[in-house]
Amino acid sequence: MMPEIYDPLAVDWCARAATLRKVEEALLMGEMVTEARFGEDMTRFSNASIGDVQRALNEAIRECQISRGETPRRVRFAKSGRMRPY
């Protein structure tokens, strides 16, 4: 047997999903303050928007399910093409 080769570029999608879930919760709870000073009254918040985090989280969850051998749920559904006769 060949020894398993470590790939530094491989992504652990399940770990990424867990981390993104924590980031999402922190954003929703208002805990993502990156800098706060009171000497000159400065407060800076995280640059990530909740939409970006949720999109990345959904992608990570989907890839995690695929890596586990599960079938991810469908995200998009085909629109029915109907034409109105005028």
N, C-alpha and C positions, 0 to 999 in steps of 0.2 A: 504494500500500500504506500501511496505517496503521502507525505505529510501535508497537512492543510496549510496553504499559503495565505498569510494575512495581507489583505488588500487595504491600504490606507484610504483609498477613495470610496470604498464600499460604505453605504449608508445604512445604519440601523434604523429602519423606518418606525419601528415600534417605540424606540427610545426617543426619536424625534417627535412622534405624536404625543408622548407623555410630557415632553418639555414644552411643546406648543400649547398643550392643554393648560399647563401652569401659567404660561404667558397670557393666554386668553382669560383665565380667571383673574389674574392680576390686573389686566386692562379693564375688565368689567367691574372690579371692586375699587378701581381708582388708585391702585398701589404702584403704578408704573411711573413714579416720579424719578427722573434721572438726576436732577440737580435742584437743590433748594438752598438759597442763601438768604439771610435776613439782613445782612449788612447793607446791601444795596438793593434789597427787595427783588431778587431774581428767582424765578421758578421756571424750570424747563421740563416738559413732559416728553414721553416716549414718542418717537417718530412713527412707530408702527400704528396703522389704523386697525380697527377691529375686523374690518372686511378682509384685509390682507392676511391677518393672523388666522382667521377662520378658513380662508381658501387654502392656505398652507397646511392647516390642521386636517382638513378634509382630504387633501392629497396624501398626507402622511398616513392617515388612517387607512385609506384605500390601498396604498402600497404595502402597509403592514399586513393587511388581510391577504393580499396576494402572496407575500413572502411566507405566510403561514399555511398557504394552500387553500385558503377559504375563497369563496366567491363573493366579491364586493357587491353591494346593492347598486342597482342602476341609478344613475344621476340624471341623465337626460332621457326624455321620451320623445318619440317622433310626433310631430304635429300632423294632424290629419289635414290633407289638402282638399278643401271644399271650395267650390266655385259657385258663386251666386249667379244664376241666369237672369240677366236683365232684359 
